[in-house]
Structure formats: structure tokens, C-alpha cells
Amino acid sequence: MSTPLLRTEQLGLTINDRQLLSQVSLSVHPGELVGVIGPNGAGKSSLLKTLVGLHQQSAGKIWLHEQPLSQYRAQDRAQHISYLAQAQEMSFAFRVRETIMLGAHSRVRTKHFARGQLDQELNRIVDLLDIASLLDRRLDQLSGGERQLVHFARMLMQDSPLMLLDEPTASLDIGHEAQLMNLLHQQCRQGRSALVAIHNLNSAAAFCDRLLLIQNGQLVAEGDPEQVITQATMKRMYGPSVLVSRNPMTGTTTVLPLVESQTPVPLHVHLIGGAGSTVALCRQLLQMGVRVTAGIGHDQDSDTQLWEALGVEHIKVPTFAPIETADIDAAKGLVQQADITVMTDFPIGTMNAGNLTLAEQARHLWLVTSGNDDSMRFYDDSSLQRFHALQQRANVKQITATELMPIMRQQVASVTR
Ligand SMILES: Nc1ncnc2c1ncn2[C@@H]1O[C@H](COP(=O)(O)OP(=O)(O)OP(=O)(O)O)[C@@H](O)[C@H]1O
């Protein structure tokens, strides 16, 4: 790998006897977009401030271009590192144009620019960010999001190889957030580097090449977004009410907040389903405080991933493996204990026909019917016939997908009365 642009070794920061950073060793290489994530108060801003020289480290070393950062004079640092603080305070009522032009200050000191060259650069940057209409406005009369874009423009105007950004998208709507992160991404593809503290984990996963996870001032995980943003780490950082999954359309890791479960209710529902058919139901049942078990699912199926992520007890088999008798035996106990077993309207063929055998064990079986022609979702006659036989059983209730939740809510209400 290339020589790092920035590197720290065992970095520590103590202020007023409070240890804000401890033993942080990291590197940022040319062309990398690195995200710094972690809960509130973890030490992300303290890290960036130390790297830019606003805090003097108490321990460890910082190298910029393999030279100790302390050997750079403040003015020289500005040619290598630009910094966008979390809260930008400007003591004067600057106009937007002046504010952005301030970014070029360190460059003007050391380099001659042809007449009009900086104005052209400024115009290019404001066009990229679509803020040309703000140029003559006063900074203190802009909205928080507009101000954030202006300060980002100022940073681009500095044209430094390394950019440190502290929550640059905190006040931005989703469109401007995507625009700023895309611009940052493009800058890095063109050879610049960025270290960005960011709370939006979905953006962090989508845009960053690598993530650093900070907790209590320490670097606790580092790697590709999918290595760092896992259900286990997110639960440790942010508590149980977050769900990590892979977006089927973008392939990126996504993190969603979940509505917390209510007080447990004395109802056990076992879910049999696949192809994503139990996902919404499972989440809603858990939110109502119902004890949910599930299976048999296939590994990597979206249902199985959700059961795993939400800690639902379940039985699974490897991807593309048929459900065997031993798997059915392992799942039987859960189905026989459940007050209700719900079998959703999912496609059934030879690989997962074992779920029909499992459904036959249910004390009370709710069969979710497609409403259309159920035969369409059975890949072989034998499975379809077994489904028809299940429909005839006395302990079976047939429900459409639309009816399911209202009836389930009544059921929950009846056991909590
Ligand atoms: N100058 C300071 N003196 C003493 N403690 C400080 C100082 N600056 C920050 N802290 C404390 O250090 C800890 C880390 O703060 P920091 O701002 O680095 O966290 P953060 O990860 O950026 O948080 P957030 O996501 O909320 O912005 C917090 O507990 C904070 O109260």
C-alpha cells in the first residue's frame, strides 16, 4: 500500500485530567475516504482537533507525510490539511463570497495566481454545490444547511491534499447530503484524502472506503464498512434498537432504528416462511411484545437474516440445501410449543417442502393465502397437494395477508386482557 498521508501511533489526549483519547493508531492513505463513526461523546471531534493541531496530544505521535506534525508551522499545515469544524463560528458578518475566498488564504501566501484564476475556481466550486445564488448574502443570515455548504466550499477552495471534516452533513437534507458526500468521494477518487466524522451510518457505509469506530476515546474497530457496521458492533455501540441489513438494491450496509418492543405478552408465535414474507410480521410481533420463534429458513434468506439480527430463536439450513428430517426434528419443539404457528404465502418447492411437514405439527396453524391462485407458488404437485390437505385440517385458520395483522392484534389484546 502507498505511504500514508497521515499516520498516528498510540495517540492520547488528556484535558483537565479527562482522558479523551487513548492509544489511537490510524492511517489515512492518498485517495482514501475514511469515516470516523461512534456514539455521542466517543471522541471523534477530539480526534480531528488533535490531528489538525487544535489540541496538543498528551501521548503518542502524529506524522504528516511521514514527518512529525509538530515540525510543521501552523501556516504550512494549512497547505496540507483543511479542517471543517462541527460548529462554525464566524465573529464578523462576512459575505458568502468572502468566506469561501478565505479558503484560498494559505495558497495565496506561497503561490502566484493569474488575475481572475481564484474567482474562476470559486465559481466552479459554487456551481458544483449549487450555491451561486448565495454569493452576495451575509453568512449570518443563512440557514444552518446553507452555511454548512458554504464552509464546505471554503474547504474545497483551500485545495489541500487532506481534508478533515467534522459532521459536514449534520444540517443537510438528504439531497444535499448525497451531493456533498458524492463531491467528497469524487475528490478522493482524484487523489485527495478525507477523514470525516459522521453520524449517518448509511452514508458512512455508502461512501466511505474504510471506517474507524471510536468508543470511549479508543479505536475499537477498523475496516471496510461491512466489517465494521455489523449487528453485533452496532448493538454494542447504540443499544438493541438498531437493525443492520444489506440493502438488496444497492448492496450497501444499512442501519435502521427500530421501534422498541413493548412489555412481553403471554403469546408465542412461530413463523414459517421465506423470500422476505415474514419480515414485516416478525418486526411487528416483536414490537407488540410477542415471543417469536421461526424457521426453518435458508441461510442468507432475508427472513433468516432478520431473525438473526433481531435475536429471534430460529432453525436454519445452509443456502440451497434441502430441509432434512433432522432439521424438522430440531424445529418441531418450537412449533409444538407455539400458541400459534403462522405459515406465510411463500414459494414452496423440493428444497423447503420440509416446512409443510413442520406446519403439520402446529397446535393452531394460520395459513396466509395469496388471495390469487395459491397453486402458482408451489413448484411441484406433491407440495401443492400437501398444502390442500393442510387447508382441510380443523385446527387451521386461513387468512389473507391484509387480514393477518388486524386479527393478530385482536389475538394479542385477548391474551393481555
Ligand atoms: N475541551 C474539553 N475539555 C474537557 N472535556 C472535553 C472537551 N472537549 C470534549 N470533551 C469531552 O470529551 C468527550 C469526547 O467529546 P467529542 O466532542 O470528541 O465527542 P464526539 O465523538 O465528537 O461526540 P458527538 O458525536 O456528540 O459530537 C466528551 O465526553 C466531551 O464531553
The ligand as a Gaussian input file, in Angstrom:
#p B3LYP/6-31G(d) Opt

LIG

0 1
 N      -12.241000      20.767000      25.861000
 C      -12.739000      19.732000      26.535000
 N      -12.489000      19.587000      27.857000
 C      -12.970000      18.541000      28.542000
 N      -13.714000      17.564000      28.000000
 C      -13.999000      17.653000      26.703000
 C      -13.531000      18.719000      25.889000
 N      -13.967000      18.533000      24.636000
 C      -14.701000      17.402000      24.645000
 N      -14.713000      16.872000      25.891000
 C      -15.362000      15.602000      26.289000
 O      -14.697000      14.567000      25.580000
 C      -15.607000      13.576000      25.185000
 C      -15.492000      13.397000      23.666000
 O      -16.007000      14.565000      23.052000
 P      -16.025000      14.713000      21.488000
 O      -16.609000      16.046000      21.177000
 O      -14.694000      14.401000      20.962000
 O      -17.032000      13.530000      21.112000
 P      -17.726000      13.196000      19.716000
 O      -17.492000      11.763000      19.463000
 O      -17.278000      14.142000      18.675000
 O      -19.233000      13.447000      20.118000
 P      -20.518000      13.931000      19.256000
 O      -20.851000      12.792000      18.338000
 O      -21.547000      14.098000      20.308000
 O      -20.159000      15.192000      18.533000
 C      -16.981000      14.008000      25.647000
 O      -17.267000      13.339000      26.851000
 C      -16.812000      15.503000      25.895000
 O      -17.668000      15.945000      26.932000

